[in-house]
Amino acid sequence: MPLTMNREVFITCAVTGSGSTQDRSPHVPRSPEQIANSAIDAARAGAAIVHCHVRDPETGTPRRDVALYREVTERIREAEVDVVLNLTAGMGGDITFGSTEKPLPLNPVGTDMVGASERMKHILECLPEMCTLDCGTMNFAEADYVMTNTPGMLRAMGGMMTQLGVKPEIEAFDTGHLWFAKELVKEGVLAPDALVQLCMGVPWGAPDDLNTFMAMVNNVPADWNWSAFALGRNQMAYVAAAVLAGGNVRVGLEDNLWLGKGELATNAQLVERAVTIVENMGARVIGPQEVRERLNLTKRAPASA
């Protein structure tokens, strides 16, 4: 099928993630101040959206602490640089089984399974413009770990997001996730003007070959907005691929630590590289206000305002 290149592109920066990358690069931010500062630097470099997790300030391990999210949120909102805030709602759905012969009881190390309201607690408290909705259950690279998002859980969380006026960013790791996302829109759980992030190359979801990518793209409804990313060395290649296929792009240290061979990146550097690729393709990088208009977002003022 002929491709329709996107000429008005927004860039998302995934600032820190929840993977075990904190000891692999000194640039992976840990504390709320570091996360917020890295997000602000990414915005200055051209990111219209910053996607944020939080971590233990001392160890760098992922957390669900509402106070940490609140500090990140307020620091970003009080900054002089405008940016759309997208908080993760993916935490709290982690199951790690026991051995293959005795899968139960669950392994408490790596298991963090809570209810929908608990998973959404920081979203209710911080009211970001956007938050993520991982639209399916998936095996990750770890042997006995499962990212768990049941249909009932997704209906509950998606309904809460819609009621709060927080735009869900549907995270699709495979074609079945898109299938269910379309069902959520059909049921009225999510608004029709949906936004989806195509997550490529995450073991064991959709591989990041171009045939699979285009299968994902072709399953996105024509009236939805979408973005895409790939992990590691293919992150920048997917900047070009996503724009060429008609979408928007995501980069950042959540997905890739490297600017080049042997050269660890900062979030700002990754955004700068993405801006260069987009502009060299003849497209324009749009800012946060244009993104709000396109995605129908509600900007919130700082608490001190």
C-alpha positions in Angstrom: 0.0 0.0 0.0 1.2 3.6 -0.6 2.6 5.4 2.4 1.5 8.8 3.5 4.3 10.5 5.3 3.5 12.6 8.3 4.5 16.2 7.8 3.6 17.5 11.3 5.3 15.3 13.8 5.3 15.3 17.6 8.1 13.7 19.6 7.6 11.9 22.9 10.5 11.4 25.3 10.3 8.4 27.6 12.5 9.7 30.3 13.4 6.8 32.6 11.1 3.8 32.4 10.9 0.9 34.9 13.5 -1.4 33.6 16.8 -2.3 35.4 18.8 0.3 33.5 19.7 2.6 36.4 23.1 1.0 36.9 24.0 0.8 33.2 24.2 4.5 32.6 24.8 7.6 34.8 22.3 9.5 32.7 19.2 7.4 33.8 17.5 9.8 36.2 16.4 8.4 39.6 15.2 11.1 42.0 12.1 13.3 41.2 14.4 16.3 40.7 16.6 14.4 38.3 13.6 13.0 36.4 11.9 16.4 36.1 15.1 18.1 35.0 15.8 15.4 32.4 12.2 15.8 31.1 12.6 19.6 31.0 15.8 19.3 29.1 14.1 16.9 26.6 11.3 19.5 26.2 13.9 22.2 25.4 15.4 19.9 22.8 12.1 19.5 21.1 10.0 16.9 22.8 6.3 17.9 23.0 5.4 15.1 25.4 7.4 13.6 28.3 6.5 10.1 29.5 7.5 9.6 33.1 7.9 6.7 35.6 9.4 7.2 39.1 12.2 5.4 40.8 13.6 5.0 44.3 15.9 8.0 44.6 18.6 5.9 46.3 18.5 2.5 44.5 16.9 3.5 41.2 14.4 0.6 41.4 10.9 1.4 40.0 8.3 2.6 42.4 4.6 3.5 42.6 4.9 6.1 45.3 2.3 8.9 44.8 4.5 11.4 46.6 7.3 10.8 44.0 4.9 11.3 41.1 3.5 14.5 42.7 7.0 16.0 43.0 7.9 15.1 39.4 4.5 16.6 38.2 4.9 19.8 40.1 8.5 20.4 39.1 7.6 19.9 35.4 4.5 22.1 35.6 6.4 24.9 37.4 9.2 24.9 34.8 9.4 27.8 32.3 9.3 25.3 29.4 5.9 24.1 28.3 5.5 20.3 27.7 2.7 17.7 27.8 2.9 15.4 30.8 2.3 11.7 30.3 2.5 9.5 33.5 2.7 5.8 33.3 -0.2 3.8 34.7 1.5 0.5 33.9 2.8 -0.3 37.3 1.0 -2.7 39.7 0.3 -5.5 37.1 3.4 -7.6 37.6 3.3 -11.3 38.3 6.5 -13.4 38.8 5.8 -17.1 39.1 7.7 -19.7 41.1 9.6 -22.5 39.3 8.2 -24.3 36.3 7.4 -27.3 38.5 5.9 -25.2 41.4 4.6 -21.9 39.8 2.6 -21.3 43.0 3.0 -19.6 45.4 4.0 -16.5 43.4 7.6 -15.2 43.8 7.3 -12.1 46.0 10.4 -10.7 44.3 9.1 -9.1 41.2 5.4 -9.6 42.0 3.4 -6.3 42.4 -0.3 -6.9 41.7 -2.8 -4.4 42.9 -6.3 -3.3 42.0 -7.4 -0.7 39.4 -8.0 2.1 41.9 -4.5 1.6 43.4 -2.9 1.5 40.0 -4.7 4.8 39.2 -4.1 6.5 42.5 -1.3 8.8 41.3 -3.2 9.7 38.1 -6.2 10.8 40.3 -3.8 12.8 42.5 -1.7 14.4 39.8 -4.2 14.7 36.9 -1.6 14.6 34.0 -2.8 15.4 30.6 -2.1 11.9 29.5 -1.4 8.5 31.0 -0.6 5.1 29.5 -2.9 2.1 29.2 -1.0 -1.1 28.4 -3.7 -2.8 26.4 -2.9 -6.5 27.0 -1.1 -9.2 29.0 2.4 -10.2 27.7 5.4 -12.4 28.5 8.5 -10.3 28.8 12.1 -11.5 28.3 12.3 -12.7 31.9 11.6 -16.4 32.3 8.7 -16.3 34.7 7.5 -12.7 34.6 4.1 -11.7 33.1 2.9 -8.2 32.5 -0.8 -8.7 33.5 -3.6 -6.6 32.1 -6.9 -8.5 32.0 -9.9 -7.2 30.0 -11.7 -6.4 33.2 -8.8 -4.5 34.6 -8.4 -2.5 31.3 -12.1 -1.7 31.2 -11.9 -0.4 34.8 -8.7 1.6 34.3 -9.7 3.0 30.9 -13.1 4.1 32.3 -11.4 5.9 35.2 -9.1 7.7 32.7 -12.0 8.8 30.6 -14.0 10.0 33.6 -11.0 12.0 34.9 -10.4 13.6 31.5 -6.9 12.2 31.3 -6.1 11.0 27.7 -5.1 7.4 27.6 -2.1 6.6 25.5 -2.8 3.0 24.4 0.4 1.0 24.6 0.1 -1.8 21.9 2.8 -4.4 22.1 1.2 -6.7 19.6 -1.7 -6.8 17.2 -4.1 -8.3 19.7 -3.7 -5.3 21.9 -4.9 -3.1 19.1 -7.9 -5.4 18.6 -8.9 -5.0 22.2 -8.3 -1.3 22.2 -10.7 -1.0 19.3 -13.2 -3.0 21.4 -12.8 -0.5 24.3 -13.6 2.4 21.9 -16.6 0.4 20.5 -17.9 -0.1 24.1 -17.5 3.5 24.9 -14.9 2.9 27.6 -12.4 5.0 25.6 -13.2 8.1 23.5 -13.3 7.7 19.7 -10.3 10.0 19.2 -7.9 7.5 20.5 -4.1 7.7 20.7 -1.9 4.6 20.4 1.8 3.9 20.9 3.1 1.0 18.8 5.8 -0.7 20.9 8.2 -2.6 18.7 10.9 -5.0 19.5 10.0 -5.6 23.1 10.5 -9.3 23.9 8.1 -11.2 23.5 5.7 -8.8 21.8 5.8 -7.6 18.2 9.3 -7.9 16.6 10.6 -4.7 15.1 10.9 -5.9 11.5 9.2 -3.7 9.0 6.6 -6.3 7.9 5.3 -6.6 11.5 5.5 -2.8 11.9 3.3 -2.2 8.9 0.9 -4.9 10.1 0.6 -2.9 13.3 0.2 0.4 11.4 -2.5 -1.1 9.2 -4.5 -2.1 12.2 -4.7 1.4 13.6 -8.0 3.0 12.7 -7.6 5.9 10.2 -9.1 8.5 12.6 -6.7 7.6 15.5 -3.4 9.3 16.2 -0.4 7.1 16.6 3.2 7.0 17.5 5.9 4.3 17.5 9.2 3.3 18.9 11.7 0.5 18.9 14.2 -0.6 21.5 17.9 -0.2 21.5 19.9 0.2 18.3 16.8 0.5 16.1 15.4 3.5 18.0 16.5 6.1 15.5 15.7 4.0 12.5 12.1 3.9 13.8 12.0 7.6 14.0 12.3 7.6 10.2 10.0 4.6 9.8 7.2 6.0 11.9 7.3 9.4 10.1 7.4 7.7 6.7 4.4 5.5 7.6 2.3 8.5 8.8 2.9 8.5 12.5 4.7 10.3 15.3 7.8 9.2 17.2 9.1 8.3 20.7 12.7 8.2 21.9 14.3 8.3 25.3 16.3 6.4 27.9 13.4 4.1 28.8 14.0 2.4 25.4 17.6 3.0 24.5 20.7 4.2 26.4 23.0 4.8 23.5 23.6 7.7 21.1 26.2 5.7 19.1 28.6 2.8 19.6 30.3 3.3 23.0 28.6 6.7 23.6 25.9 6.8 26.3 23.1 9.3 25.6 21.1 11.8 27.6 17.4 12.2 26.9 18.0 15.7 25.4 20.6 14.2 23.0 18.2 11.5 21.8 15.5 14.1 21.3 17.9 16.3 19.4 18.9 13.4 17.1 15.2 12.7 16.5 14.5 16.3 15.6 17.3 16.3 13.1 16.0 13.1 11.4 12.4 14.4 11.3 13.5 17.8 9.8 15.9 16.2 7.3 12.9 14.2 6.0 11.1 17.4 5.2 8.7 17.3 8.1 8.1 19.8 10.9 8.3 19.0 14.6 5.3 20.5 16.4 5.1 21.8 20.0 3.0 21.0 23.0 0.2 23.5 22.2 -0.3 22.0 18.8 -0.3 18.6 20.3 -3.0 19.6 22.8 -5.2 20.9 20.0 -4.6 17.7 17.9 -5.2 15.3 20.8 -7.9 17.3 22.7 -5.9 17.5 25.9 -6.6 19.5 29.1 -3.7 21.3 30.5 -3.5 21.7 34.3 -1.9 24.6 36.1 0.8 24.1 38.8 -0.6 23.6 42.3 1.0 26.9 43.4 -0.8 28.8 40.6 
